[in-house]
Amino acid sequence: MKKRYLPLAILATAALSLTACSSGTTGGSGTDATGQTLDVWIMQGTNTESDEFFDRVGEEFTKETGAKLNVEMVQWADAHDRFVTAIAGGTTPDVAETGTTWTAEFAESGALAPIGDYVTEAGLDGALVEGLVEAGTLDDTLYGMPWYAGVRSVIYRTDIFEAAGIAVPTNWAEFQGAVTALKASNPDIIPFPVAGDAEQLTYPWVWGAGGEVATKKGDTWTSGLDSAKSQAGIKFYTDLALEQGSSTAGATTWKETDVLDNFAQGKVGMAVMGSWTPATILDKNPELEGKIGSFPIPGQTEGISPSMLGGSHLSMFESSENKDLAWTFMNMMTTGEFATEWATQSGYFPGETTALDATVASADEITKAFATQMVDGGASLPVTPKFGAVQAKKTTNTMIQSILSGEKTVEQASADAAAEMTAILNEK
């Protein structure tokens, strides 16, 4: 199965038929739930204004239902293990934000409740971004309500580029040239960090070289990380650090949050970061206002290197004692005013196509580059419940770190990673 690109026609006119059956009845809106509390887990750090945002959501939720809203913020780094522990121990919340590569995994375990009937009754069939619908669907049943989508492109210091006369690169050779020029003109900054603990920053170079993360034939998955094309992309990426001096030894253990923090501190010239990060950068360092820009990750010789269209669903747990109440919250968050506001504040793109179209149309210059990346160069990771286990194992991160540390060659590291990924994806 080849990776799926997500053109504008798909993003704007999602038409997937949702045939899931939901638990319980499909009302919820306007139900008197006075005295009840809905427990919700939301990932921390997505929106710098989340506290004030959820205060207002809670007020509206109580006004509409009579119930209280209890939102707990959870760190992304700890979230997967926490979900697994909660599912095993029967301590899950009513609703939680689930990353797009986790939803199918948790659904397969029986922890999530189907929501297709709720979606149909709300008149939302065909009104949701299809890439997010696909990621939230297991065996033709929808378990994840599309909330927001994000994509990674390159964020760079426009002031530094302009002062050094560096043009925005349009292919890999020019990208390499920009690294060299940044290093020469600004020796005190990191031209382009190669983060070892950030798998999503690796995949654009694999896809850009024509490689695959994993493909499916029949019932069998096979990782493509050890193909010649994938190895070429991985080598280009890691050689930026090892041969071009674009990074630092410390970045071998960096997560994406470390890349963001160092960029905000003025220590980085350019980096692959998410569409949600510019607002956080400026919140951390207002002095960078007007000094940052973005561009799509350039293709190997031309065009755009694909970047994962990811994001989050809101998922309802089977353990919830009031699924109608849970749906009321989910619908409130993923459609209409609150959905658009969350996207605007966080720098993500809404999961509802009407709101998505409006966001793209009104995008500023920084956001437009991310919109171009999403529309013309958005890709998906393998849609399988097992990919969450691959991520939990940190298969790709271990591969990159072993190359950056000099422990293994690209060929050795990618072969080991491909073998491990293939084994995990085919576990019974």
N, C-alpha and C positions, 0 to 999 in steps of 0.2 A: 504494500500500500504506500503510494507516494505521499509526501507531505502535501497538505491542501493549502493553496493560496486562497485568500479571501478577497476577491475583487469587489468593487463598489456596488455592483448589482446585487451581490449576495448580502452585503452589509445593509443596503438600503431597503431590500425587499425580501426579508427572510420569510420563507413559506413552508417551513417544516411542519408536518402534521404531528400534533402531540396527542398520542393515544393512551397516555398513562391513566391509571385509575388511582384516585386519591383515597386516603383513609378518611372516614367520617363524611359528613355532609359538606357542601361547598358554599356555604354562606359566609358568615364571619363579620362582615361590615355592619356596624350598628348593633351588634350583639351586646347585651348588658353583661359584662364580666366583672362588675364591681366586686372588689375584695380579692380578685385574682392577681397574680404577678406573672409576667412573661419574662423568662430568663433568656438572654441573648448574649452570644459571644461575637465580638467584632475584633478584627486584627488591628493592632496598634500601629500608628505611624503613617497610615495611608492619607489621612486628612489632618492638617495641622489645626483645624478648627473643629475637630470632632467633639470635644466636650460641649461646646456651645450648641453645636448641631444636634446632638442627641438630647440635650436638654429640651430643645424645641420639639423634637420628634416625640419625646416622652409626654410633653404637655398635650400635643395633638392626639397622641394615642390614647391617653387617659380621657380626654374630652370625647373621643369617638366611641370608646369601648367601656370606660369605667375602670379598666385594669391598669395596674402600674407596670412600667417598663423598667427592667433591671438589666442594664448593659454593662458587661464586663469586657475590658480591653485585654487582648491576649497578644503576646509577642509572636511574630511570625516564626522566629527561630525555634520556639518551643511548641508551636501549635500542633504540628503533626503528632508528636509523641503524646501531647496532652489529649488530643482527640482519641487516639488509640486506647489510652488508659481509661478515659471516661466511657468509651463504648464498652470496654471489657468490664468495667465496674458498674455500669448502669447509672452513671452520674452525668449524662449529657444534658445540655440546655434544651430549651424548646426550639430555638432557632440559632443558627450560627453561620457566619461567613466561612465558606469553604473555597479554597483555591481551586481553580479549574482542573488541575491535575489530581486533586484529591476526591472530588465529588463521586466519581464512579467507584473508587476504592471503598469509600464509606457506604455507598449504596449497596455494593456487592456483599458487604458484611451484614446487611439487613438493618443497619442503624438508621437509615434515612427513610422518610415517608414519601411516596409518590405524590406529585403535585399537579399532574396533567389536567385533572378535572377542574381544579381551581383555576388554572390558566384559561381553560376553555370557557368556563362560566364567566370569567372576567373579560372575555372578548379579546384575549391577547394572542390567540393563535395567529401566527404569521406576522406578529408585531414585534418580535424579539430578534436580536442579532443572532444569526444562525450559527456562527462559530461558537458562541457561548451556549446555545441550545445543544449543539452536538456534544460539547464537552460535559454537559450536565445530564446526558441521556445514557442509560444503560439498558440494553435489550429492549429498545423502543419505548422505554418508560422514562419520563422526565423526573429527575430528583433535585436539580439545581435551578433555581430561578435566576436568570441573568441579571446581574446587578451592575457591574461596570467592567470595562475592558481597558487594557493598557498595552503598550508596545514600547520597545526600547529602540532608541536612536542615539546619535552622538550629540552630546552637549559640549560646547566649547566656549572658550573665552574670546569673545569678539575683539576686545581691546588688544589682547596679546597678538592675535592673528593679524589684525590691521597694522599694528606697530611694526611687526616683522615682515609684513608684505606676504603673508601666507594665504593662498587661495583655498577655499573650501574644496577638499578632495572629492573626485568623482569616480575613482577606481582605487584598487589596492596599492598600485605603484605610487599614486599621488598621496595616498594615506601614509605610506611609509615615508615619503618625502616630507610630509607635514610634520611627522614625528622628528625627523632629522633637523628640520628647520626650527622647531620649538626647542629642541635640546641645545642648539647652537645659540639661539637668541635669548633664551631664558634658562640658563643652566641651573637655577635654584628651584625650578618647578619640575614636577613629574609630567613629561609630555603626554603619556597615555598609559595609565596603570593596567596591568594584566592581573586581574584578581583571581587568586587560586580557589577561593571558596564561593564561587558565584557562577553556577553552571549556565544560567541564562545568557551570560556574556560570551560563552563559548559557541553556542549553537549557530549564531549568524555566520560565523566563519566556516563552519561545517557545511551549512546550506549554501552559502555563497560560492563555495568551491564545487558545488554540485553533489555533495555527499548527503547522507541520510543519518538520522539518529537511530531509527529502527523501522523496519517494514514488516508487514504481515502477509503471509502466503498460506491460504487455508486457515488452519488453527494455530499456526506456528509463527512466532515473532523471531526476527533476526536483527540484531544490532548492526548498523552500518558504520559504526565509528572507526572500524579498522580498514575500510575501503581506501583505495588509493586517493580518491577525491577528498574524502573526509580527512585523511592524514595530511593532505596538502593544505587544507584550511586550518587544521589544528597547528601545523608547523608554522604557517604564516602568523597566526595569532601569538603563539608562544615565542617565535623568533623576534617579534617586536620587542620583547623584554630581553631575551637572551643574546640576540645579535645586534639589535638597534639601540638597546639601552633606554627603551621607552618607559620602563617601570622601575620598581625597587624590589629588593629582596623581601622587604616587609610585606609587600603586596601579595606574596605567595599565600598568605593566610587570610587575606581580606575578603570580607563579604561585600555585597552591594552597598550596604549601609556605610562601610568604611570608605568606599569610593566616593559616595555622596559627601560624607563628612570632610574628607580631604579636599574635595573640590570646593566646598563651601568655605573652607579655611584659606582658599587661594593658593593651594599647593599643587593643583592639577591644571594642565592646559586643555585637555579634552578627554572625554570618557564616554563609554556606552552607559547610558542611564535611562530610566523609565520616563514616560510622559508625565508621570505624577511627581517627578522630583524638582522641576524648576521652582515651584512654589515653596518647597521645603528649603531649597538652597537660599532663596531670597529671605525666607523667614530666619534662617540661621545667620545670614550675612547680608543685610540690606545694602551694604556698600557695593554689592555686585549688580545692583539694579542697572539695566542698560548695558551691561558688560558680558552678557551671556547670549548665546544663540544655539541653534540646533540644525542638524542636517541628517537625512536618512543615511544609514550605514551603506557605504558605497559597494557596488558590485565588484567582482574580481577584475573585470575589464570595463564594464559599463553597468548602468542601471543601479539596482538596489539589492543588497544582500538581505535575504529574508530574516525577520526577527519574530519571535513568538508572539502571537496575539494571545495574551493571557488575561488574567483578571480574576474575578470572584463571582461566586453564586451566593445566594442566601438559600440555605437548606433547612428543611423541617425534620426534626428527629421523631422517629416512631414512638419514642418515650413521652412525647408531649401529650399532656392530658387534655389540652384544648387546641386541636389543630385548626379549627376555624379562627381562633384568636391569633394563632401563629401566622396564618395566611393573611389576616388583616394587616399585621405588621409588615410582612414580606411585600405585599402589594403596595403599601404606603411607601416603602423604601425604594422600590425598583421602578415605579412609574410616576409620572407627574412631577410636581414641583420639587419634592425632596430628592428624587433621582437626578434631576437636572442640576440642582444646587450642589449635591455631593460631587458630581462630575466636574462642575465649575471650580469648586474649592480644591479638589484633589488633583486635577489635571488628568483625570481618566476620561474615558468615553462611555456614555450611558449604554446600558444593555437593551434599551427600548429604541427601535429604529427612528421614531419620530424625534425623540430627544437627541439621538445621534446626529441626524441630519442638521438639526438646529445648531448643535455644538460645532460641527465641522464648518458650517457656513459662517459662523461668527468668530472663528478661531483667530488668535493673534499670530504673529510671525513664528514664534517659537512652537506653538501648538500645531501650526500648519505642516511643519516638517514631520511631526509625529503622525499627523493625519495621513500624509502621503505615505509614510512607512506602513501604516496600518492597512491602507487601501490597496497599495501597490506591492507591498512586501511584507504582508502578514502571513505567518505560517503557524502550524499547530504541531505540538508534540504528540507522540502516539496516544490515541484515545483508548486506554485500557486501564482497568482498576489496578494493574500491577505497576504502572509507572510511578505512582506515589511511593511504592516500596523501593524503586530504583533511586528516587530522589532522597528517601530516608537513608539509604545506604551511601549516598554521596558518591556514586560511581563516577560521574563525570568530573566532579571536583577533585577526587583522588587522582584521576588521570592527569589533569592539568597540573596539580601540585607536584606530582612525581616527575613531570617533565621540567617544570620550573626549578625544582630543587636539584636537577641533574641526576636523580636516582634512576630514571629510565629514559630511553629514547622515545620519540613520538611513536615509532612502530611498536615498541614493546608495550608502552603505556596504553595505546589505543587498542591493541590486541587483547590485553588483560581486561580493559573496560568493556569491550564488546562482548567478551566471553561472560563476564559477570552480568551485564545487562540482559543478554540473551537468556541466561539461566533464570534470572529473576522473572522476566516477562513470561516465561513458560512454566513457572512453578504451578503445581496443581494444589 
